Amino acid sequence: MNLKAVNKLLRSRRKDADWSDRHDALAAIAVTLARTLDEGAGTAVASVSRELRSVVELLSQTGESDAFDRLAAELSAAVEYRTS
């Protein structure tokens, strides 16, 4: 169940222009964690779930929001007014 959801996310995200080698590494971690949960993580269920949630959050972030954040920061930056 978890592995299926992670694979669905990965299929979608791999199509995005900002996908990089860093994302490949995170994807491998997410698959391992999801598989561990699906197979029964025993007493480590809570910690594996937290880690999977963190990795999925990182994978879900797109570069588009970062670019928007930078633009918004530039637009809201203080403008210095000088007179000659």
Helices and strands as residue ranges (DSSP letters): H 2-13, H 21-39, G 42-44, H 45-60, H 63-76
